[in-house]
C-alpha cells in the first residue's frame, strides 16, 4: 500500500501531516511512503530527512496523487476550500483521504469529495474515548494554541509577567484570567504560571476545579447555577440565553480585574458562546490584552474580529487563527503522531485499510464512502439543507 504526504496549500499553513520519524514507522510496516518535495521544509523537516528514513520524494503533486492509495493531509478540502479545490482533479474513486476536514462547517466541499468517490476520514470527529486519545488532533493542537496564546499576550502586554524584586523596585506580577479549562485553557494556565503570572481560571464545569488548582491557578466561582454543564464527551454543554446573560454579568467583574484574558470557550459544531461584553472590555485597564481563541466561530468577546487585532479604549483584542501553524515543528510532530496512529489503527498487513463500522473510532471519523456522505450527524445536516 502506498501512502502520500502532500505539501499544504492553505495560506499560512506551515505544518506537515507526517514527519520523517513517523514515515519511518510506516515504512517499517511495509508501506511505501511518498512525500511531495518541500512538504516539510517550512516546518523544519527537509526532504533529506525523509529520504534517510525510507520515504520517496516526489516532484509532481499530480504524480503523488496518481500513485498513492492513501493521502494524509493537515487540511483536506473541507478545511482548505479554496486552494484545496485543485486537488479534486487529482483524486479518484476509492482513494482514501485522512486529515482535518472541518466536517461540522460547510458541507459542500465534503459532498464534492464524496462525488469523486473518495473515502474521507475527518480527524476532528475522533471520539473522546481512552483508546483514541493518541489520535485526538483537537487535543494536541489545542495544547499548542493554549501555549502560543500566552506568548502572544506576553508580547503585547506593556508589562512583564513575573514578580521581580530589583534594586530599581518591585515589579508586581501580571494578573491573567483564563476562560475555559479544556486542553487549550489548561495549557494556557500552565504557561502563564511558568512565566510568573498570577492566574485565575473559570469554566462552567465545576468538575475541572481540581485540574485548575493543580496547576497553581485560582478557580473562579460565579454566583450562577450551571446545572448539568458537561456532555458525554467531556465538552461544555450549550446553555440557554438567560444563563449566558447572568454569566456575562458576573464574569465581567472578574475580567475587569485582570491584565490579560485568554478565552478558549468553544462548543463543537456551534457558535462560540459570547462571554466578554463590550462593557467588560471598557472596564479593563488601558494596555490590557484579550486573546480570543474562539474567534473562528464568532468569538467569546463581543469585539473580536477573526484574524485581526482590535483596540478599544487602549485594550487590545487579539483574535488569531490557526495558532498551531505558527509553531509548525512541534505541532507537526504531534499531528503526525495522531494521524499515523490512526492509519495504523485502520491498517491490516494482509487486507490493507479496513473499514470496520463496528469499531467506534472508525465509524465516528468516516465521513464519505462509496460516493456518499455516510456520517449520521452530517446526514442530518444534509437533510436540513435539502
N, C-alpha and C positions, 0 to 999 in steps of 0.2 A: 504494500500500500504506500502511496506517495502523499506526503503532507507538504503543502505550500505555505510559505510565510511571505506576505506582501509588504511592500513599503506603504506606510499610512499616507493617505492623500487628503484627509480632512485638515483644513488650515489650523495651524497651531498644535497639531497632534504630533508629539515627538517620541511617543512610546513605540515599542515594537512588541508584537504578540508573543514571540518566543526568543529567549536569549540563548546564546551559544551553549551554555551548560545544559539547559533543558533540551536543546536539539540533540545533544549527545545522548541524553536519556532515551529519546525516541529512536535514534539510530541503533541504540543498544538492544531495542526490542525487535529489530529487523525492519523498521520503517525507513523509507527514503525521505530525506528532508531537503526540500528546495527552498532557497531564500532569494528573494529579489535583491539584486545588487543595491547596496546602500540602505537596506531596510532598517538596520540597527545603528547606523553611523551616528545619527544625531543623539541617540540615547547613550552612546558610549561603547557600542559593540561593533567593531569593524568587521568587514567581510572576512578578513583573515582569521578571526576567532571562530567563525562558523566553519570555515574550511578545515581548521585544525581539529574540529570536533565532529567531523564526518559529514557535514552538510554540503550540498552543492549550491553554488551561487549562480543564479540565472540572470541573464542580461535583460531579456524582454518580459514584461509583465504578462503579455498575451501567451507567451510560451509557458510560463509558470501555471497559469490557469488551465491551459490545454493539457498539461501533464498531470496535474495534482488531482487526487481523489478527494482530498480534504483540504480546505483553505482555512487557516487560522488568521484572524484579524483582531486588532484592538477595536476598530469601529467598522462594522459591516454597513451595508447600505442604509439600514434603518437609523443608524447613528451618524451617517455621513450622506445625507440625502442629495446633496448637490454634486460634489466631486466624486462620490461613490457610484453615481449612476453610470459612469463609463464602464465599470466592471460588469454590468449586466450583459453586455455584448460578449464577454469572455466566458460567461458561465453556461453550464449545460445541465440537462436533466440528470438527476441522480447525484450530482456533485454535492458534497457536504460542506456547509459553511458554519463556522463556530466563532462567536465573538459577541461584543456588545451590540445590541440592536434597538435599544430604546423601544421595546415592544409595547409599552403602555402609552406611547405617544401616537404619532401619526401612523395609521395602518397602511397607507398607500405604498410605501417602499417595501413593506413586508409582503403585500399582495403581489407586487411586481416580481419579487424573488420567487414566490410560490408559482407564479405563472411561468417562470423559466424552468420549473421542475426541481428547483434547488431544495435540498433538505437543510433547514435552518435551525440551529440551536442558539438561543439567546442566553448569554451567561448571567444577565441580570435577574433571570427568573429562577435562579438556583434556590432550592428550598432551604429554609433555615433549620436544618437538622444536623445532628452531630457529625455524621459521616460525610456531609457535604461541606463542612467548614473549610477544608483545604481547597475548595473550588469556588469559594464565595468572593467574586470580584468586588461586590459592593462594599464588603467589609475591608478588604485590602486597600482599595482605592480611597475609602473614607479615612483610613489611617493616615495616608499621605496628605489628604486635603486638610485634616484637622491640624496636622503638624505645620503645614505651609501657611495656613490661615493665621496662626500666631506669629510666624515670622513676618508676614505682611503687616500685621498690626504693629509689631515692634519697629519695623522700618519706618512707618508713617507717624507713629506716636512721637510728639516732641518732648519726650522724657524717656528715661531708662526704666526697665522693668524691675531690677533688683534693689533691695535695701543696700545702701552703701554708706559707710561711716568713714569720712575722709577728713584730712586737715582743712579742707575747704568747706566742711559742714556735712550734715547728714542728708542723704538722698532717700526720701521715703519710697517704698515700693509702689509700683503701678497696681491699680485695682482692676481686675479682669472678671467679667461675668461671661460664663459660657451657657448658652441656652440650648438644651437638648443634650442628653447624655448617652447617645448612641456611640458607635465606634468613633466617628469624627469628633464628637464632643469630648469623649474621654481622652482621646489623643491630644486635643487642644488643651484640656486641663493639665495633662501631664507635661506638655511642652511649656505652657505658661508658668507652671510651678518650677520647672527646671531653670527657666530664665529669671526666677526670683520674684515673680508677681504674687500678690495676694489674690486668691482665686475663689470666686463663688460660682455655683452652678445650679441651674434649675432644669427640672424635667417634670412633665405632667405625671410620669410614672414614679410613684413613691418607692417602688421596688429597687430603683437604681441608687438610692441614697447611700447604701453601703459601698458601692463602687466609687461614687464621687468622693466620699470621705476617705476611702483607702488611698486616694491619690493626693490627699492633703488639701482638698478644697472644702469649702463650707456649702452644705446643701441648703438651698433657699426654699423655704416653705411659704407658700402664698395662702391667704385666707379664702380658699375656694375649694369646692368639692369636685374632684375629678371623676369620682365614681370608678367604673370599670375602664381604665385608661390604656390597657395594653391588649393587643390582639394575640392570636395563637402563634404568630411568627415572631413575637417579641417587639414589634413596632408599636409606636403610639397610635391609638385609635383617633379617628376624626371625632370631634365633639360638635355640639350644636352652637349656634352663634351667641346665645346668651352666656354660655360658658366662656367663649373667647372674649366677650366684652368684659367680663369680670377679670379674666386672666390678664388682658391688656392693661387694665386699670392698675391692678396690683403690681404687675411686672414693671410698669413704667416707673414706679417709685424706686425699684432696685436698679433699673437701667441708669437713672439719673445719678446714682452714687458711684458709678464706675467710670474708669478712664477708657476701657476697651470692652466692647461686647462682641463675642463670637457667636453667631446664631447658626444653628445646624438643624433646626426642627423641620423634618420633612415627612410626608406620608406617601408611600409608594403609589404611583398612578394617580395622585390627586394634587391639586394646587397646594403649595406650602401655606401653612397657617400664618395669618398676619398677627404678629405678636408685639411689634415695636411701632407705636404710633408716631405721627409727626410731632405731637406734643411731647412724647417721651424723648425724642431726639433733641428738641429745642431745650429740654431741661438739662441736658448734658453739658459739661463744661467745655469751653472752647478748646479745640485741639484734641478732643476725644475721637475715638475711632470705632466704627462698626464694620465688621466683616461678615457679610451675609452669604453663607454657603448654600442657602436655599434659593438663591436668586433665579436659577434656571427655571423653576416652576412658580415664579411670581414673587418669591422672597418672603422673609419673615419681617422685613422692615418696610413700612409704607413708602419710603423714599428710595428704595433700591431700584436701580436700573441695571438689568443683567449685562455684565461685561463692561460696566462703566463705574466711574467714581463720582459720586455726587457730594457736594459740600453744602451744608445747611447750618447757618449760624456758627461757622467755624468747626463743625463736626463733619468728619469725612465718613461717607458710607461707601465701602468697597463691596462690589458685587462680582467677584471673579468667577470665571467659568473654567471648568476642566483644570483645576489646580494640579491633579496628578501629572499632567503632561508637562508641568514646569519642573518636575523632579523626575525626569524620564528614566534615569539609570535604575534607581531602586523601584520606581513604580513599574517599570518593565519587568524587573526580576519578580516582583510579587504577582503581577498579572500573568506572567509566563508560568509560574508555578501553578496558579489556579487553572489555566486553560490546558496545560499539559496533563495535570492530574485528571481533569475531566475527560480528555481524549483517551487516556489510559483506562478510565472507567468504562468508556464505550467500546474499547478495542478488545477483540479476541484474536489471538495469534492464528487460529485456524479459520475463523469465519469473517475476520475483518470487523468493521463497525457494526455493533449490534444495537438495534433499536427495541429494547425491551420495555414495553409500555407498562409492565407490571412493576418496574423499578421507579420509585418516586423521583429520583434525580433525573432520569431520562424523560419521563412523562411531564415533569414540571418545566423543563427547559426546551422541549421540542415545540417549535413554532409552526413550521411548514414542512410538508412531506407529500410526495406524490401529486404535486400540482395544486395543493390546497393548504389553507391555514387550518391547523388541526388543534391548536391550543384552546381548551374550553373557554378560558377567560377572554381570549381575543375573539373567539367566535361570537361571544355575546356582544362585543363591541361592533363587530361586523354587522350583526343583526340590527343593532341600534341605528347604525348609519344607513342601512337599507330602509 
